[in-house]
Amino acid sequence: MPSSRIQALHLWLNNQFSGENIQLTPLTGDAGFRRYYRFVIQGRSFIAVDAPKDKSNNAAFVFIQKSFSEHNVLVPEIIAADLSLGFLCLADLGETLLADILTPENIALTYQKAIDILPKIQSSIANNSEKVPHYDQAFVELELNIFSQWLLTEHLSIILSAEEQKQLTRCFSILTENMLSQPQVLVHRDYHSRNIMVLQDKTLGIIDFQDAVIGPITYDIVSLLRDCYLKWPSESVSLLLKRYIDVMTERYSLNDITRQQWQRWFDLTGLQRHIKASGIFARLHHRDNKSGYLKDIPLTLSYIVEISQQYPELASLHQLLLIKVLPAMTNLKKER
């Protein structure tokens, strides 16, 4: 953070906590433009957030925090906020991420807890609400194009032929239709092991929810089970997905939806998310000087290869990865 911003944040916090000597400890940042700091006053820990208003959706954070809290989703309490300055002070949920404690032995029980939170999230804002964005066709296509612009062109210097571009566009259309055809609910949109906190009493707290949208019913569960940062055995994923399907079937009376349809929704929604994520990781490196996410691209690409192979209508996407993208990734790694 520029010195002027941190000085302004200090001044703002001093006004909130009159007479206290506040010492800010920087925390690891996220993929956005927000910066986080921990500080302690009279034995209580707080989180200070610097979220520049021109680059952060602070009004959405406040609105969704209130909605989640009212529906018994554990989220950080907002102690103070100034949206004009882009500063927030939050209660501290601790330092333990779900990612920090997961093992093959505890994944089933721990992820079941995370799955059980999703109905509360989904019901916190009506699916016809205009107060949050909708994952409409333009939105989905915009995200998919991040892959083409930032991973293929910018990162790997891959130029597609007219036929290859046509085939990729056709695959993107299939993925878009899949997203739009599902029941629409409120989705967190980044519901994974780094955005779920484990509190001292083992309850789970949810963070980084300001980008929530109305979107497909399988979006959050695929974010959780096919995490961009860690991979679980397919057997574990299948069992946990079955639990989610059972919960959603009962909750929304979706008895006419076959397991095969659920699987297709889940798989293709995951493809859209991983295609987008691989592009975002490249963009973070080239545009935002955040190169730490480059190491996460191979896992996202492995998901794309694995799942696209299972759907004949996505054969051209599968071949693009095998013939052009993965070799280009290998060559780039050698060059470095």
N, C-alpha and C positions, 0 to 999 in steps of 0.2 A: 504494500500500500504506500502511495506517496506520502511523504512526511506531513503534508498539509492535511491529508485525510486522517491520519492517525492522531494528529494533534486535535483535529475537530472531534474525532470520536472520543478522545480523552476528555475534552471539555464537556461534551454532551453527557458522558457517563458521570463526570463530577457533579453536574447539575442534577442528575437523577439520584445520586448517592452523596448528598452534601457532606463535606468534611472528611470523606474517606480517601485514603491513599491507594489509588487503583493501579495495580501492576498487571499489564496485559501480557499473556503468554500466547504466541501465535500457534494455531493448530493447523494441521494439514488441510489444505484447501480442497475444494471439489472441482468438478470440470467447468463450473460456471465462473462468474466474475466476483462472487461473494468471497469475503475473507472472514475467518472466524478466530476469536481470541477467548481464552478462558481467564477469569479473574475470580478472586475469592474475597468476600467481605464478611467479617465476623463469623468465619467458619462455614459460610454458605458459598457454593460455587455457582458462577453464572457464565453464560456465553454471550460475548459481544459480537455482533454481526455488522460488518461493513458491506452494504449491498447498494452500490451506486444506482440511483433511481433510473438512470437512462439505460442501464444494462440488466436490471433485476426486476422481477415481477413481485414487488413487495406487497402491493395491495392484495394480490392473489394469495400470498403466503398468510396474511392476516385473516382473510376471509375463510380460507380452507382450514387454517388452524382452529378457528372458532367452530366451524362445521364439524370437524373431526372430534373435537373435544366434547361437543354436545351429543355426539353419538358414541361416547365411551371409547374412542380411540385415544390411546395415550400418546400425547404429543407434547413438545416443550411449551411450558407456559410462557406467554409473552409478558414480561415484566414492564417493559416500556418500548415505545416505537415512535420514530419520527420519519414518516414516509418522504417528507420533503427533503430531508438530509440523507436518507438511505441508511439509517442506523436503527438497529434493534438490540434489545437486551432480553435474553431468554433464560429460563431456568435450565440448569445443566442436567442432562439425563445420564451423565457419566462418560466413561471412556471405552466401554466394552461394546464393540460391534458384534452383530451376529456372526460375521465372518471370522471373528477371533476365536470363537468357541466351538465351531462346527467340526464334527468328525463323522466318519462313516457310521459310527456306532450311535450317535445321538441325532443324526439328521432327521429321522422319522418323527420323533417326538417333538423336536424343536421346530421343524417346518410345519407340523400340524398346528402348533400354536400360531405361527405366522399365517397359515391358511385361514384359521378361525377368525382372524381380524378382518379379512377381506370383505365379508358381508357387511360389517359395520362401515367400512370405507365406502362401499357401493351405495349404501342407503343414506349416506350423509348429505348428498346433494341429488336432487331429482334428475333423472336421465333426460328430461326435456328442458333442463335449466339453461338459460342464456348467460348465466353468471360465470361460467367457465367455458373454454373453447371446446369445440367438438372435433373429433378425429374424422373429419370429412374427407372427401376424395382429394381435394387440393392439399390438405395437410399431409395425408399419407404420401402422396406423390412428391411433395417437397422434401420429405425425409428420405425417401428412396433415392432421390437425385443427389443427395449428399454423397452417397457411395460413388456415383459416376464422376462427380466433380472432384472430390477430394481424395478418394482412395485410388480410383483408376487413373485419372488424368494427372492430378497434382503429385500424388505420392509415388505412383508406379509408372508414370509416363506411358500409360496404355491408351492408344487411340483405337477406338472401335471402328470397324467397317460399317457401311450403311446397313448391311444385312445383320451384323452382330448387334448393332444398336436397335434394329427392328425387333430382333428376338428378345433382347433384354427388356425392351418396352412391353412386349407381350407378357413376359414373366412378371414384370411389375404390375401389370393390369390384373393378373390372376391374384397376386398378393393383396392388391388394393380391394378387389371385390370380396376377398375372404374377410378382410377387416370390417368392411361395411355390412356384410351379410349377417354378422353375429348379433345377438342381443347386446344392447348398448347400456353400459353402466358407468358410474364414476370410476376411473382408474387412477391410481397414484402416478403411474407412468415410469417410475424408477424404483419399483418394489423389489429390492434385492438385498443381499446380505450386508452390504455396506451402508444401507440406509435404514437398518433396523437395529436398535440399541437393546442390549440386555441389561436390565437394571439389577440392583443387588438382590431383590426378591425374586429374580428370574422372570419377571414380567417383561414384555416387549414394548418398546417405545418406537414411534415412527418419526422419521425426520425427512427433510428434503422433498416436501410434498407440493411445493408451489407451482409445479408444472402439471398438476392434475388436469385431466380432460374427461369428457364423456367419450368412451370408446369401447372396443370389443371386450366381451366378457372374459376372454382368455389372455388378455394382455398382461395383467399383473401376475397371473400364475406362471406364465412362461418366463417373465422377468425373474421370478423367484427360482424356478426349477431349472431353467437353462441360463443361469447367471453368466454375465459377460466376463466375470473375473475368476470363477472356479466352476469345475465340472463334476457332476455326480454320476454314479453308475445308472444306466438306463433302467435297471430294475427298480431302484429307489425312486426315480422320476415317475415311472409308471404307477407305482403304488400311491404316491402322493397326488398325482394327477387324478387317479380314481377317487381319492377322498374329496378332492375339490369338485369333481363332477357330481358326486353324490350330494354334496352340500348345495351346489347350485341347482341341481335338478329339483330337489325338494323346495328350495327357497323360491324359485321362479316357475315352478310347475312345468319344467322342460322335459316331460316324460317322452315326448315324441322325437327327441333328438337322440340319435344313435351314438354309441361309443365311437364308431368310425367317424362320424361327423365331428364329434368333439375332438378327436385326435387330429383330424385335418385342420380344424380351426386352430388348435394349439400349435401344430407344426408350422403352418404357414404364417401365423402371427409371429412365431419365433423367428422365422426367416426374415420377415420385414424388419423386426427389431435388430437382428444381428447385421443385416445389410446396412441399416442406418448407423448402428454403433461403430462398425468398422470404418465408415466414412467420417464419423465424428471424431474418432480417435486420431485419424490422419489429419483432420482439420485442426484439432487441438495442437498438434505438433507444428504444422505449417503456418497457421494463422495466429495462434494464441501463445506460442512458445512454451507449450506444456507437452514435453516429449515423453513423460512418464507413461502415457497411455499407449505408446507404440507397442509395448510388450503385450498388450491385451488384444491386439489385432489377430494374431494367429488363432486364438481360441474362437473368436467370433467367426472367422473364416472356416474353421473346422466344423462348426455347427452348420454353416451354409452348405458345405460339401456333403455332410452326412445326411441332412434332411432332403436337400434337392434331389439326391440320388433315389429317394423313395417315391418320387412323384414324376411320372413320365412327361407330364405337361411342362415340367421345369427342367427338362434334360439340357436345354441350351444354357441355362444358368449354371448347371452342374459342369458342363463342358468348359464354359468360360473360366470357371474357377480352376479347373484342372489344367487347362491348356495355357492360359495366359496369366491369371492372377497369382496362383501359387508359385510358378516358376519365377515370376517377376519379384515376388517377395523373397525367394531364395537368393536371387541375384543381388537384390538390394542389401541383404544381410551380408553377403560376401564382400560387397564393396565397402561396407562399414567395418 
